[in-house]
Amino acid sequence: MGPSPEPTDNLSVKREKLIANRLAPQLAQIFGYHALLYSSKAAELAQSNLLIKHKVVIGKEHDELDVKCRFEELPFASDCIDLALLPNILQNSENPHQILREVERVLIPEGIAIIIGRNPFSWPGLISYYKRWRNYPEAKQRDISRRRLNDWFNLLGFEMDQEINISATNQRIQNGKFYNWLKSVANVFCNCFCSYYIIIARKKVSTLTPIRPSWRRNKQLVPSRVAEPSVRNQVENWFEQLFKESK
């Protein structure tokens, strides 16, 4: 008998479908000229829901990439990208701050960044934390909480547009008989312990309001003699007194 086929991770497939379904209506509302998709996973999630025609798939090592590069050093000019989609990118990086700085640099004003990540307080996140604590070699992901991401976006000048929680437990609770009775408790539970989250942030740029020059001559607020420095008056008085004594 030949070797048995490897079991597929049905749970991860279900989560990807949940993420794609929740992400589809958000992508359909985004317009622009250029979209930056981090890894081929982002291209799979976007599929035909993204209305932006020019899509650039970037990554480090893959055959279906358009551009191979480091996420910390993007080979694109500043202020040229309308949308950046990052699924599970920050937790796999040793320097997520620099990745977000590059995202801020290449996005145009009012450009949109979509971050998809795993909640560190979910059951898979707690298992991953336990494996890192035990120094398991396969545990390399370092999950980032939504609060920390919000702080990083605020420092970079982004404004949070929407936050979407992805949880299979949420759907089970909503389909249950007692959902109406425990609606408030269920919402708090699902928001805190959801499996994945989607954060949509918009780049904000503070504009400078030009001041119209005044062609009228400004009136002096204080007479010139009052505005003279006191040291000059003391020196003049001292010379006057010295001249009188010499006579």
KATAWO-V73656 format. One record per residue. RES is the residue in three letters. PSI is psi as a letter, one per 40 degrees, with the letter a starting at -180 (* if undefined). OMEGA is omega as a letter, one per 30 degrees, with the letter a starting at -180 (* if undefined). NEAR is the number of other ideal C-beta (glycine too) atoms within 12 Angstrom. Layout:
# KATAWO-V73656
res=[RES & RES]
psi=[PSI & PSI]
omega=[OMEGA & OMEGA]
near=[NEAR & NEAR]
This chain:
# KATAWO-V73656
res=[MET & GLY & PRO & SER & PRO & GLU & PRO & THR & ASP & ASN & LEU & SER & VAL & LYS & ARG & GLU & LYS & LEU & ILE & ALA & ASN & ARG & LEU & ALA & PRO & GLN & LEU & ALA & GLN & ILE & PHE & GLY & TYR & HIS & ALA & LEU & LEU & TYR & SER & SER & LYS & ALA & ALA & GLU & LEU & ALA & GLN & SER & ASN & LEU & LEU & ILE & LYS & HIS & LYS & VAL & VAL & ILE & GLY & LYS & GLU & HIS & ASP & GLU & LEU & ASP & VAL & LYS & CYS & ARG & PHE & GLU & GLU & LEU & PRO & PHE & ALA & SER & ASP & CYS & ILE & ASP & LEU & ALA & LEU & LEU & PRO & ASN & ILE & LEU & GLN & ASN & SER & GLU & ASN & PRO & HIS & GLN & ILE & LEU & ARG & GLU & VAL & GLU & ARG & VAL & LEU & ILE & PRO & GLU & GLY & ILE & ALA & ILE & ILE & ILE & GLY & ARG & ASN & PRO & PHE & SER & TRP & PRO & GLY & LEU & ILE & SER & TYR & TYR & LYS & ARG & TRP & ARG & ASN & TYR & PRO & GLU & ALA & LYS & GLN & ARG & ASP & ILE & SER & ARG & ARG & ARG & LEU & ASN & ASP & TRP & PHE & ASN & LEU & LEU & GLY & PHE & GLU & MET & ASP & GLN & GLU & ILE & ASN & ILE & SER & ALA & THR & ASN & GLN & ARG & ILE & GLN & ASN & GLY & LYS & PHE & TYR & ASN & TRP & LEU & LYS & SER & VAL & ALA & ASN & VAL & PHE & CYS & ASN & CYS & PHE & CYS & SER & TYR & TYR & ILE & ILE & ILE & ALA & ARG & LYS & LYS & VAL & SER & THR & LEU & THR & PRO & ILE & ARG & PRO & SER & TRP & ARG & ARG & ASN & LYS & GLN & LEU & VAL & PRO & SER & ARG & VAL & ALA & GLU & PRO & SER & VAL & ARG & ASN & GLN & VAL & GLU & ASN & TRP & PHE & GLU & GLN & LEU & PHE & LYS & GLU & SER & LYS]
psi=[i & i & i & i & i & h & h & i & g & d & d & d & d & d & d & d & d & d & d & d & d & d & d & d & d & d & d & e & e & h & i & a & d & h & h & h & h & h & i & d & d & d & d & d & d & d & b & e & d & h & e & h & d & h & h & h & h & i & a & d & h & i & d & f & i & d & h & h & i & h & d & e & g & h & f & i & i & i & f & e & h & d & h & h & h & g & h & f & d & d & e & e & i & e & g & d & d & d & d & d & d & d & d & d & d & e & i & i & h & e & i & h & h & h & h & h & i & h & h & e & e & i & d & d & d & d & d & d & d & d & d & d & d & e & f & h & d & e & g & d & h & g & i & h & i & d & d & d & d & d & d & d & d & d & d & e & f & i & h & h & d & i & h & h & h & h & h & d & d & d & d & d & d & d & e & i & d & f & d & d & d & f & d & d & d & d & d & d & d & d & d & d & f & i & d & i & i & h & h & h & i & h & h & h & h & h & i & h & h & h & h & h & i & h & e & i & h & h & i & h & d & h & i & d & d & d & e & i & i & d & d & d & d & d & d & d & d & d & d & d & d & d & d & d & d & d & *]
omega=[a & l & a & a & l & l & l & a & a & a & l & l & l & l & l & l & l & a & l & l & l & a & a & a & l & l & a & a & a & a & l & a & a & l & a & a & a & l & l & l & l & l & l & l & a & a & a & a & a & a & l & a & a & a & l & l & a & l & a & a & l & a & a & a & l & a & l & a & l & a & l & a & a & l & a & l & l & l & a & a & l & a & l & a & a & l & l & a & a & a & l & a & l & a & a & l & a & l & l & l & l & l & l & a & a & a & l & l & a & l & a & l & l & a & l & a & l & a & a & a & l & l & l & l & l & l & l & l & l & l & l & l & l & l & l & a & a & a & a & a & l & a & a & a & a & l & l & l & l & l & l & l & l & l & a & l & l & l & a & l & a & l & a & l & a & a & l & l & l & l & l & a & a & l & a & a & a & a & a & a & a & a & a & l & a & l & l & a & a & l & a & a & l & a & a & l & l & l & l & a & a & a & l & l & l & a & l & l & a & l & a & a & l & a & l & l & a & l & l & l & a & l & a & a & l & a & a & l & a & a & l & l & a & l & l & l & a & l & l & a & l & l & l & l & a & l & *]
near=[3 & 4 & 5 & 6 & 6 & 6 & 9 & 9 & 11 & 11 & 16 & 19 & 15 & 20 & 31 & 26 & 21 & 28 & 39 & 30 & 20 & 31 & 36 & 22 & 17 & 28 & 34 & 15 & 19 & 32 & 17 & 25 & 18 & 28 & 39 & 44 & 37 & 45 & 32 & 24 & 28 & 39 & 28 & 25 & 37 & 36 & 23 & 15 & 27 & 35 & 22 & 27 & 15 & 18 & 34 & 33 & 29 & 39 & 28 & 19 & 12 & 20 & 9 & 17 & 21 & 24 & 22 & 19 & 24 & 20 & 34 & 23 & 17 & 30 & 19 & 24 & 13 & 19 & 17 & 23 & 36 & 32 & 42 & 46 & 45 & 41 & 35 & 32 & 37 & 39 & 32 & 27 & 26 & 15 & 17 & 29 & 22 & 21 & 34 & 38 & 25 & 33 & 42 & 32 & 27 & 33 & 39 & 28 & 22 & 23 & 38 & 40 & 45 & 46 & 42 & 45 & 40 & 39 & 37 & 31 & 28 & 31 & 22 & 30 & 29 & 19 & 21 & 29 & 23 & 15 & 19 & 20 & 12 & 12 & 10 & 14 & 8 & 11 & 21 & 16 & 25 & 24 & 32 & 35 & 25 & 34 & 18 & 24 & 38 & 23 & 18 & 29 & 35 & 17 & 15 & 29 & 24 & 32 & 22 & 28 & 24 & 23 & 26 & 31 & 33 & 36 & 33 & 29 & 27 & 29 & 22 & 16 & 26 & 19 & 13 & 15 & 10 & 13 & 20 & 13 & 11 & 16 & 16 & 13 & 15 & 26 & 19 & 15 & 22 & 30 & 24 & 23 & 27 & 37 & 38 & 44 & 45 & 40 & 40 & 33 & 35 & 28 & 32 & 22 & 18 & 9 & 8 & 6 & 6 & 6 & 6 & 7 & 7 & 8 & 6 & 7 & 6 & 8 & 8 & 10 & 8 & 9 & 9 & 9 & 11 & 11 & 12 & 14 & 12 & 12 & 10 & 13 & 15 & 13 & 14 & 15 & 14 & 14 & 14 & 14 & 13 & 12 & 11 & 10 & 9 & 8 & 7]
